[in-house]
């Protein structure tokens, strides 16, 4: 390689780092793209491992996936402080609910993922390249949110599978990502699932990401995420008529913990905590 090519190569390597120092917008988008690219790369590496170890689509692949995904935190300076892991130590299936903030949630999910746990996710994730393949191999349950009838039939099948296969199912009851520094009202699907299956609910709360990840401010730096796994909620005494009260109770409790973990004063928003 002659001197000219060496100089051009060095220049091209240095340009992104120079631009990151000059432009906060470039820095944010460069790190975001880097995160997505790394997700695709590690998914492409993990998929063959899952196939060789377990042969196909199974919840057992989640052990491999969680180990691989946890490595992402080191690239982006993310630390986790976890409290209440003992609350995952229950016999039998359950429904796990947590707040949903951004694409970084995947790291937080895999940091504490219990054994035999699958997630419910939007169907579009299935087509996200190697990430989609990996979620398929891990047994992720896909729902077409645009077709309510399909979602209801899938949830009925999930309820049956939870009992027969002894599964824990992870649901984001907000229904969409929310990086506003608060919790959106909860949809009732996760609570219907728990009552239909007569299994407990375990709430999980992650502190706000806004101090180190904020799209509006083009902010993406390292930071600490506090996680708290709350004690299980027994649903055996609840009926369908209690769904609204149960949903509101979980939302209120998780919202209070969210503000505490985020070191923010709790404020009652005076709004309904349920969404249809």
C-alpha positions in Angstrom: 0.0 0.0 0.0 1.5 3.3 -1.1 1.6 6.4 1.1 -1.4 8.0 -0.7 -3.7 5.1 0.0 -2.5 4.9 3.6 -3.3 8.6 4.1 -6.8 8.3 2.5 -7.6 5.2 4.7 -6.5 7.0 7.8 -8.6 10.0 6.9 -11.7 7.9 6.3 -11.2 6.2 9.6 -10.8 9.5 11.5 -13.6 11.4 9.8 -16.4 9.8 11.9 -14.6 10.5 15.2 -13.9 14.1 14.1 -17.6 14.6 13.1 -18.7 13.2 16.5 -16.8 15.8 18.3 -18.2 18.6 16.1 -21.8 17.5 15.7 -24.0 16.1 18.5 -26.6 15.1 15.8 -24.0 13.1 13.9 -22.7 11.5 17.1 -26.2 10.4 18.1 -27.0 8.9 14.7 -23.6 7.3 14.3 -23.9 5.5 17.6 -27.5 4.5 16.8 -26.5 3.0 13.5 -23.6 1.3 15.2 -25.9 -0.2 17.7 -28.2 -1.5 14.9 -25.3 -2.9 13.0 -23.9 -4.7 16.0 -27.3 -6.2 16.7 -27.4 -7.6 13.2 -23.8 -8.9 13.5 -24.2 -10.6 16.8 -27.5 -12.0 15.7 -25.9 -13.5 12.6 -23.2 -15.1 14.9 -25.7 -16.4 17.4 -28.2 -17.9 15.0 -25.8 -20.8 13.9 -25.0 -21.4 17.5 -28.7 -21.8 18.3 -29.2 -24.2 15.3 -26.2 -26.3 16.2 -27.1 -26.5 19.9 -30.9 -26.9 19.8 -31.7 -27.7 16.1 -34.4 -25.0 15.6 -37.1 -22.8 17.1 -37.2 -23.3 20.9 -37.3 -21.3 24.1 -34.1 -23.0 25.1 -32.2 -20.8 22.6 -32.9 -17.8 24.8 -30.0 -18.9 27.0 -27.6 -18.5 24.1 -29.3 -15.3 22.9 -29.2 -13.6 26.3 -25.5 -14.4 26.8 -24.6 -12.9 23.4 -26.8 -9.8 23.6 -25.5 -8.9 27.1 -22.1 -8.2 25.5 -23.6 -5.1 23.8 -23.5 -3.1 27.1 -19.7 -3.1 27.0 -19.6 -1.4 23.6 -21.9 1.5 24.7 -20.9 2.0 28.4 -24.2 0.8 29.8 -24.3 -0.6 33.4 -27.2 -2.3 35.2 -28.1 -2.2 38.9 -30.6 -5.0 39.5 -32.7 -5.5 42.5 -35.3 -8.3 43.2 -34.0 -11.1 41.0 -35.3 -13.6 43.7 -38.8 -12.7 42.6 -38.3 -14.6 39.4 -37.7 -17.8 41.4 -41.3 -19.2 41.2 -42.6 -22.6 40.2 -44.6 -22.7 37.0 -45.5 -20.1 34.3 -46.2 -16.4 34.8 -46.7 -13.2 32.9 -43.9 -10.6 33.2 -44.8 -7.0 32.4 -42.3 -4.1 32.1 -42.0 -0.5 30.8 -40.9 -0.1 27.2 -38.6 2.9 26.3 -36.4 2.4 23.3 -34.4 -0.1 21.1 -32.0 -0.3 24.1 -34.6 -2.3 26.0 -33.3 -5.5 24.4 -30.1 -5.1 26.5 -32.1 -4.7 29.7 -34.4 -7.6 28.8 -31.5 -10.0 28.2 -29.6 -8.8 31.3 -32.2 -10.3 33.6 -34.1 -12.8 31.4 -35.3 -15.8 33.5 -35.2 -19.3 32.1 -38.0 -20.5 29.8 -39.1 -17.0 29.1 -40.3 -15.7 25.7 -41.5 -12.3 24.6 -44.5 -11.1 22.7 -43.5 -8.7 19.9 -44.9 -7.0 16.9 -44.9 -9.1 13.7 -42.7 -6.7 11.8 -39.7 -7.8 14.0 -39.8 -11.1 12.2 -38.5 -9.4 9.0 -35.6 -7.5 10.6 -32.8 -9.5 9.0 -30.7 -11.6 11.3 -32.3 -10.1 14.3 -35.7 -11.4 13.1 -34.2 -14.8 12.5 -32.7 -14.9 16.0 -36.0 -13.9 17.6 -37.8 -16.6 15.7 -35.3 -19.2 16.8 -35.7 -18.0 20.4 -39.5 -18.7 20.3 -40.6 -15.0 20.3 -44.4 -14.8 19.8 -45.4 -12.4 17.0 -48.7 -10.4 17.0 -50.1 -8.4 14.1 -51.3 -5.4 16.1 -53.3 -4.2 13.1 -55.6 -7.2 13.3 -57.2 -7.4 16.7 -58.9 -10.7 15.9 -55.6 -12.4 15.2 -54.1 -11.0 18.4 -56.9 -12.4 20.4 -56.6 -15.9 18.9 -52.8 -15.8 19.4 -53.1 -14.8 23.0 -55.5 -17.7 23.6 -52.9 -20.1 22.1 -50.2 -18.4 24.3 -52.3 -19.1 27.4 -52.5 -22.7 26.5 -48.8 -23.0 25.7 -47.8 -21.3 28.9 -49.4 -24.0 30.9 -48.4 -27.0 28.7 -44.8 -25.9 28.1 -44.2 -24.1 31.5 -43.4 -20.8 29.9 -42.9 -17.3 31.3 -44.2 -14.7 28.9 -42.8 -11.2 28.8 -45.1 -8.4 27.7 -44.7 -4.6 27.2 -48.2 -3.4 28.3 -47.6 0.1 27.0 -47.8 -1.4 23.5 -45.1 0.9 22.0 -41.8 2.5 22.8 -42.0 5.5 25.1 -38.9 7.6 25.9 -40.8 10.6 27.4 -39.7 10.0 31.0 -43.1 8.6 32.1 -45.3 5.6 31.5 -48.0 5.4 28.9 -51.4 3.9 29.9 -51.4 0.1 29.9 -53.2 -2.0 27.4 -55.1 -4.9 28.9 -53.9 -7.9 26.8 -51.2 -9.0 29.3 -53.8 -9.0 32.2 -56.3 -11.0 30.2 -53.6 -13.5 29.4 -52.7 -13.8 33.1 -56.3 -14.3 34.2 -57.1 -16.7 31.4 -54.1 -18.8 32.4 -54.6 -18.3 36.1 -50.9 -17.4 36.5 -49.2 -14.7 38.5 -48.0 -11.3 37.2 -44.5 -10.1 37.9 -43.9 -6.4 37.2 -40.4 -5.3 36.2 -39.4 -1.6 36.1 -36.5 0.0 34.4 -35.4 3.6 35.3 -35.6 6.3 32.7 -33.1 6.4 29.9 -33.5 10.1 29.2 -30.3 11.1 31.1 -28.2 9.3 28.5 -30.5 8.4 25.6 -32.8 11.1 24.2 -33.7 11.3 20.5 -35.1 14.8 20.8 -31.8 16.0 22.3 -29.5 13.8 20.0 -28.2 12.3 23.2 -26.6 8.8 23.4 -23.9 8.3 26.0 -23.1 5.7 28.6 -25.2 5.5 31.7 -26.6 3.3 34.5 -30.0 1.7 34.3 -31.6 0.7 37.5 -33.9 -2.4 37.4 -36.3 -3.6 40.0 -38.2 -6.9 39.8 -41.3 -6.5 42.0 -43.0 -9.4 44.0 -45.5 -11.5 42.1 -49.2 -10.6 42.0 -51.4 -13.5 42.5 -54.4 -13.5 40.0 -56.2 -16.5 41.3 -58.8 -14.4 43.1 -59.4 -12.0 40.2 -62.1 -12.3 37.5 -62.6 -10.6 34.1 -64.6 -7.9 35.8 -61.5 -7.0 37.8 -59.3 -6.4 34.7 -59.5 -2.6 34.7 -58.7 -2.3 38.5 -55.8 -4.8 38.1 -54.4 -2.9 35.2 -54.7 0.4 37.0 -53.1 -1.0 40.1 -50.1 -2.4 38.3 -49.7 0.8 36.3 -49.8 3.0 39.4 -47.3 0.8 41.3 -44.9 0.6 38.4 -45.1 4.3 37.8 -44.2 5.1 41.4 -41.2 2.7 41.2 -40.2 4.2 37.9 -40.0 7.7 39.3 -38.2 6.5 42.4 -35.6 4.6 40.3 -35.2 7.6 38.0 -34.7 10.0 41.0 -37.6 12.1 39.9 -40.5 13.4 42.1 -43.7 11.4 41.6 -46.6 13.3 40.2 -50.1 12.0 39.8 -51.1 12.6 36.1 -54.8 12.4 36.9 -55.5 10.2 33.8 -56.8 6.7 33.3 -54.1 4.1 33.5 -55.8 1.8 31.0 -56.0 1.8 27.2 -58.3 -0.3 25.2 
